[in-house]
C-alpha cells in the first residue's frame, strides 16, 4: 500500500512564455490559481549547446519558429538570469515554488546564483557529468533529475555522481518517457515502481514527468508512489510554439489537481471497524438480513 499525504504538482511553463516575461508572469498566476505547487521554466545557452551547423540551420517546423535559424529561435525564447530572478519573486508572491531546468553548466551556474529551492536537470542533459558534478558540489537546493531516454549505464553513472557527493538525500528522480506526446502504451508507469524499489530508501522522492495527453494517467502515477507530478502548462493550446499542444490548460490543470488530491485521499487502508459512512447502511441492510 502506497500512502502519500500530499502529491506535489509542477506546472512546467518551459519556453511556452514565448520569450516574454510579462506572459511568463501571467502564466505563473494562472498555474498558481489552478493548484500548482511548483512552476518550472528552462534555461539554456544556445551557442554553448548547439554546433554552428545546428545553430544556423532552419527550425524543423517553420510555423513554430521565432527566428530565421534554429539558434536564433532558441535565443529569442531565452530569458536572462535577471528575468529568472524576477520570475522567482513572482512565484513566491503567488504562493508557488520556482524551479528551472538547466541544460548546460553556464545556465546551471546562472540559475544557482539566486539560490532557488530546486534545480532540474532535464533528460537531455543528465549525462553532462561536469554539470551534475558542479551542481552536486555547489548548489545547496534540491536536485531534480529526469530519466527519460536514459540507458541503465547512464542511470548508474548519475547515481554514482550524486552518491559520491552525498547528495542523494535531497535528490528527486523522475520516471519519464521523452516523447511529445507519449501514448498510454508508451507511458511505462511501472518505471515509478522500479525507481522506488531501487532508490526509494536513498533519494528524497520519486516523481513522474508526464508527456501524455489528458490527465487519465496521472492518478495512476500517484497511486504507484510518485510524490511529485510534472506536466507542461499553457494558457492556450493554439499558441505558437512546439509544446503548447501537449500542455495542460488552466482548467485541465485544475482537474488534475482534483484528481490527484482524490487519489491521495483514497490511498489508505480500511480500518477493522466499519467506517462512519457505512454505519447507517449497515444498520439498514444487515438488519434486513438477520
C-alpha positions in Angstrom: 0.0 0.0 0.0 1.4 3.4 -1.1 0.4 6.2 1.2 1.1 9.8 0.2 -0.3 12.7 2.2 0.4 15.4 -0.4 1.2 15.0 -4.1 3.1 18.0 -5.4 2.2 19.3 -8.9 4.7 21.1 -11.0 3.4 23.2 -13.9 6.2 23.3 -16.5 5.9 26.5 -18.4 9.3 25.8 -20.0 9.5 28.1 -23.0 5.7 28.4 -23.5 6.2 32.1 -22.4 7.5 32.7 -26.0 10.3 34.8 -24.6 8.0 37.3 -22.8 8.5 38.0 -19.1 5.0 39.5 -19.0 3.4 36.4 -20.4 5.6 34.2 -18.1 4.2 36.2 -15.1 0.6 35.7 -16.3 1.3 32.0 -16.6 2.7 31.9 -13.1 -0.5 33.4 -11.8 -2.7 31.1 -13.8 -0.7 28.0 -12.7 -1.0 29.1 -9.0 -4.7 29.6 -9.3 -5.0 26.1 -10.9 -3.4 24.4 -8.0 0.3 24.1 -8.9 2.8 23.8 -6.1 5.8 24.5 -8.3 6.3 26.4 -11.6 9.2 25.4 -13.7 11.0 27.2 -16.5 14.0 26.4 -18.7 17.4 28.0 -19.1 19.8 27.3 -21.9 22.9 28.8 -23.6 22.1 28.1 -27.2 25.6 28.9 -28.5 27.1 26.6 -26.0 24.7 23.7 -26.6 24.5 23.9 -30.4 27.1 23.3 -33.0 27.5 26.2 -35.6 25.7 24.0 -38.1 22.8 23.3 -35.8 22.6 26.9 -34.7 22.4 28.2 -38.3 20.0 25.5 -39.6 16.4 26.4 -40.1 13.8 25.4 -37.5 12.4 22.0 -38.4 8.9 23.3 -38.0 8.9 26.8 -39.6 5.5 27.8 -38.4 6.7 27.4 -34.8 9.9 29.4 -35.3 10.7 32.7 -33.5 13.9 33.3 -35.6 15.3 32.8 -39.0 17.5 29.9 -37.8 17.1 27.3 -35.0 19.7 29.1 -33.0 18.0 32.5 -33.3 14.8 30.8 -32.4 16.3 29.4 -29.2 17.9 32.8 -28.3 14.5 34.5 -28.8 13.0 32.1 -26.2 15.7 32.6 -23.6 15.1 34.8 -20.6 18.0 36.4 -18.8 19.2 35.4 -15.4 17.8 38.6 -14.0 14.5 37.8 -15.6 14.5 34.4 -13.9 15.1 36.2 -10.5 12.1 38.3 -11.1 10.1 35.2 -12.0 11.2 33.5 -8.8 10.0 36.5 -6.8 6.7 36.5 -8.7 6.3 32.8 -7.9 6.9 33.5 -4.2 4.3 36.3 -4.3 1.8 33.9 -5.7 2.5 31.1 -3.2 4.3 28.6 -5.6 7.9 27.5 -5.7 10.1 28.5 -8.6 12.2 26.0 -10.5 14.1 25.8 -13.8 15.6 23.1 -15.9 19.2 23.9 -16.8 20.6 22.5 -20.0 24.3 23.4 -19.6 26.8 24.3 -16.9 26.7 28.0 -17.8 22.9 28.0 -17.2 23.3 26.0 -14.1 25.7 28.5 -12.6 23.5 31.4 -13.6 20.3 30.0 -12.0 22.2 28.8 -8.9 23.4 32.4 -8.1 20.0 33.3 -6.6 19.6 30.0 -4.7 16.2 28.7 -5.7 14.8 25.8 -3.7 15.4 23.3 -6.6 17.0 23.0 -9.9 16.0 20.4 -12.6 18.4 18.5 -14.8 16.4 17.6 -17.9 16.6 14.2 -19.6 18.5 15.7 -22.5 21.3 16.9 -20.2 21.5 14.2 -17.5 24.7 12.7 -19.0 26.6 16.0 -18.6 28.9 14.8 -15.8 30.6 18.2 -15.4 27.2 19.9 -14.8 26.0 17.3 -12.5 29.2 17.4 -10.5 29.2 21.2 -10.3 25.6 21.2 -9.1 26.2 18.5 -6.5 29.2 20.4 -5.2 28.0 23.9 -5.3 24.2 24.1 -5.3 22.5 23.6 -1.9 18.9 23.1 -3.0 17.1 20.0 -4.2 18.4 18.3 -7.3 15.6 17.1 -9.6 16.8 14.7 -12.3 14.7 13.4 -15.2 15.5 10.0 -16.5 13.8 10.0 -19.9 15.8 8.4 -22.8 18.4 7.2 -20.3 20.3 3.9 -20.5 20.8 1.7 -17.4 24.5 2.5 -17.6 23.8 6.3 -17.7 21.4 6.0 -14.8 24.0 4.2 -12.8 26.5 6.9 -13.5 24.1 9.7 -12.4 23.5 7.8 -9.1 27.3 7.3 -8.7 28.0 11.1 -9.1 25.3 12.1 -6.7 26.1 9.4 -4.1 29.8 10.3 -4.2 28.9 13.9 -3.4 26.4 12.7 -0.6 23.5 14.4 -2.5 21.1 11.5 -2.9 19.1 12.5 0.2 18.0 15.8 -1.5 17.6 14.3 -5.0 14.3 13.7 -6.7 14.4 11.2 -9.6 11.7 11.4 -12.3 10.3 8.5 -14.3 9.9 9.9 -17.8 9.4 8.9 -21.4 10.8 11.6 -23.7 8.2 11.6 -26.4 6.0 14.6 -27.4 3.3 13.5 -26.9 3.5 9.9 -25.4 0.8 7.4 -26.0 -0.6 5.5 -23.0 1.0 2.3 -24.2 4.4 4.0 -24.1 4.0 5.8 -20.8 5.7 2.9 -18.8 4.3 3.9 -15.4 5.9 1.0 -13.7 9.1 2.9 -14.0 7.9 4.6 -10.9 7.8 1.2 -9.1 11.3 0.3 -10.4 12.8 3.6 -9.2 11.1 3.4 -5.8 12.4 -0.2 -5.4 16.0 0.7 -6.4 16.4 4.2 -4.9 13.4 4.9 -2.7 15.4 4.4 0.5 18.2 6.8 -0.7 16.6 9.7 -2.5 14.2 12.3 -1.3 11.4 11.4 -3.6 10.4 9.6 -6.9 8.5 11.8 -9.3 6.8 11.4 -12.7 7.3 13.8 -15.6 4.4 13.1 -18.0 4.2 14.0 -21.7 0.9 12.2 -22.4 -2.3 13.9 -23.5 -5.1 14.4 -20.9 -4.9 13.5 -17.2 -6.0 9.9 -17.1 -2.6 8.5 -16.3 -1.6 10.9 -13.5 -3.7 9.4 -10.7 -2.2 6.1 -11.5 1.3 7.6 -11.2 0.3 8.9 -7.8 -1.1 5.6 -6.7 2.2 3.9 -7.7 4.1 6.3 -5.5 5.0 9.4 -7.4 5.3 12.2 -4.8 5.5 14.9 -7.5 3.9 15.0 -10.9 5.2 17.4 -13.6 3.1 18.4 -16.6 3.6 21.1 -19.3 1.4 24.1 -18.9 -0.1 26.6 -21.3 -2.7 29.3 -21.5 -3.9 28.2 -25.0 -3.0 25.0 -26.9 -3.3 27.0 -30.1 -0.4 29.4 -29.2 2.7 29.4 -31.4 5.3 27.0 -30.2 6.2 23.3 -30.1 4.9 22.4 -26.6 1.5 24.0 -26.4 -0.5 21.2 -28.0 0.7 18.7 -25.5 0.4 21.0 -22.5 -2.4 21.3 -20.0 -4.6 24.5 -19.9 -5.5 26.0 -16.5 -8.9 24.2 -16.5 -7.2 20.9 -17.2 -4.5 21.5 -14.6 -7.2 22.3 -12.0 -8.9 19.0 -12.9 -5.5 17.3 -12.5 -5.2 18.9 -9.0 -8.6 17.5 -8.0 -7.8 14.0 -9.4 -4.5 13.6 -7.6 -5.9 15.0 -4.4 -8.8 12.5 -4.5 -6.2 9.7 -5.2 -4.1 10.8 -2.3 -7.2 10.8 0.0 -8.1 7.3 -1.2 -4.7 5.8 -0.6 -5.3 4.5 2.9 -6.2 1.1 4.4 -9.7 0.4 5.7 -9.9 0.1 9.5 -11.2 -3.1 11.1 -14.4 -1.4 12.3 -17.0 -0.2 9.7 -16.4 3.4 8.6 -18.8 6.1 9.7 -20.1 6.3 6.1 -21.1 2.6 6.4 -22.8 2.6 9.8 -26.3 3.7 8.6 -26.1 1.3 5.6 -25.0 -1.5 8.0 -28.0 -0.7 10.3 -30.4 -0.9 7.4 -29.0 -3.8 5.3 -27.6 -6.0 8.0 -30.8 -5.9 9.9 -32.8 -6.8 6.8 -30.7 -10.0 6.5 -30.8 -11.0 10.2 
